[in-house]
């Protein structure tokens, strides 16, 4: 509703828009804080934390060169492939000391989607503190770690999937920076000015 209000004005859509505010909801709530039952929005979003995991692994899943758990019992909670060493990847990611998240070695065989029927190794992502974890940046660290550990595996090899990857990212320069081994912190710094501008604009459209 807040975004609808912002788009309607900032992009001069000017439709006759009415947004009905929710009752009893606060911005810092996670789904479990609402006391409501979760209704899956798709087979791949089975619980209230699934949307958070999809922010982490959804982008890399668009490449279809790495499994993100879609096609197995933990959609969006896994990162795996036949060429990954589970313990190596878990150690590398945990050594980054990312806030609010940790990584556990896993071995699994997807029932469908990427690497259907193949034995995969990788990590299960555990959100220890979802409110403190930077979900999108965590996903970038995962991608960059895969590139560093397995340079012989070009996760960007499916050229027909790069357009969708860029669409999810919202730009094309993040892909280029990842391909050029620009550190995640440097990538993150590049969008800070635009983020500040957006946060300033959004203030007038916030309802909660």
N, C-alpha and C positions, 0 to 999 in steps of 0.2 A: 504493500500500500504506500509506503514511504517513497519507494522508487517510482511508483506510478505517478505520484505527485511531482517528483523531481523531473521525470521525463516530460510530463505534460506541460510543464512551464519552461524548463531549460531548452527543450527541443521544439518549443512552440507548436506542440500538437493541439493544445487548447480544446480538448474534448470536454464534454460535460461530465466531470469526474466527481464521484462521491466515494470516499474511503471510510468504512465503518471501523472504528478502533476496537481492538480486542479488550476484553475485561480481564483484569487480574494478572496480565502478563507484564513482565519487566525485562529489560534488555539483556540483563546478565543471566537470564535463565537458560539452562539446558532443558531438553525435553523432559527428563525425569523430574525436574523441579516443578513441572506443571501439575503432576498428579494424574495426568491423562493417560489413557492407553494409546500405544503407538499402533497406527494402521499402516502397514507397508504400502508405500507409494509405487513400488515395483518389486519384482522378485529379488532384485539386487539391492534393495534398501530395506532390509528386514527388521531393523530396530532403530531406536532413536539416535544412536551414535553413527549409524551408517552414512548420513549426509556429511559428517565431519571427516570420516575416512575417505569418502569420495573426493573431498577437496585435496587430500594428500596424494592419492594414487590415480584419480580420474584422468589427469592430463597424460601421464606416462602410459596409461592403458589405451589411450587413443592411438598410440603408435603401433599397437598390436605386435610388438616385438618382445614384450615383457608381460607376464601374467600379473594382474593386480587382484587376483582372487575371484574375479567374475568367472563363473563356470565351475566354482568349487563352493564349499560350505561357508566360506568367510569372504563374501564379495567386498572388494576395496580394502580389506584388512591385510592383504598379503602382497609381497613382491617376490616373484620367482621366475625361474627359467631353467631348462636342462643344463645350461652352461654356468650357472651360478654355484659357488661354494657357500652353503648356508652359514657356516661358522665364520668364514672370512667376511662375508657381507655384514653379518650381525656385529662382529667386532669393529669393523670400520665405521658403521653407523653409530654404534654406541659410543665410540671414541670421540664423536663430534659433540657429545654432551648437549644435545638439543633439549630445550626446555619442554617439559610436560609429556615426553614420549620416550619409549624404549623399544628395543627390537630383539626378538627371540628367533633363533634358527628354526626353520620348519622344512618338512619334506612332504610333498603332496602330489597328487595326480589329478589335474582338472578333468571334469566330466564333459565339458564343452568349452567353446571359445579358445583363447590362445593356448597352444600346447595341449590340445585335447588328447587325453589318453597317454601323455608322456610324463615320466617322472621328473618333477621339478624340485629344485632346492631354492631356498630364499629365506625371507624373514616374515614373521607376523609382527605387525605394528600394534603396540599397546599404548593407548592414550592414558597416561597416568594422571595428567591434569589438563583436560581439554580446554579449559579457559585460558591457560597460559601457553599452550602450544600454538606456534604460528604454523597453521596447517599448510598453507600454500608454499611457504619457504621450506618446510620439512620435505615436501614433495620435490622441490628443486635440489635439495641436498641428496635425496635418494637417487635422482637422475645423474647428478654429477659424480656420485660415488660409484655408480655402475659404470660410467664412462672411464673413471680412473682405474678401477679394478680390472675391467675387461675391455681394454682398448681394441682388441681384435673383434669384438662383437659390436657392430655398428647398430645401435638401437634406433637410429634415424634412417635405416636402409629402405623402409617402405615409403617411397617418395609420395605415393598417392595418399598417405596418411598425414603428411606434414601440414597440409592446409587445415585439417581438422584440429591438429595439435595447436597450431597458431590461433585458430578460432577460440579454442578453450583458454589459451593463454591471454588472449585479448590483443596480441601484437605478434610481429615476426622477429623482433630483435632479441627476445629471450632465447629463442631457438638458436639464433646465430651466436649469441654469447656462450651458450652451453657447448655448441660445436667448437668454439674457439677457446674453450677451457677457461673462460672468465670466472673467477670465484663467485660463489653464490652471494657473499656479502656485498661484492661490488655490483652485482646485478640488482640486488635489493636496493642499494643506494640510488640507483638510476631512477626508480619510480617515486622517490620520496617527495619531490616537488609536486608532481601530479597528484599524489595522494593527499598532500596538504591542501591543494586547491580543491580537490573533491570534498574533503572533510569540511572545508569552509562553506562550500555551496550547500552541502547536505544539511547543515545545521537548521536551516529555515524550513526544511521539509520533515523533520523528525516528529513523530507523534508520541513516542514513548520515552 
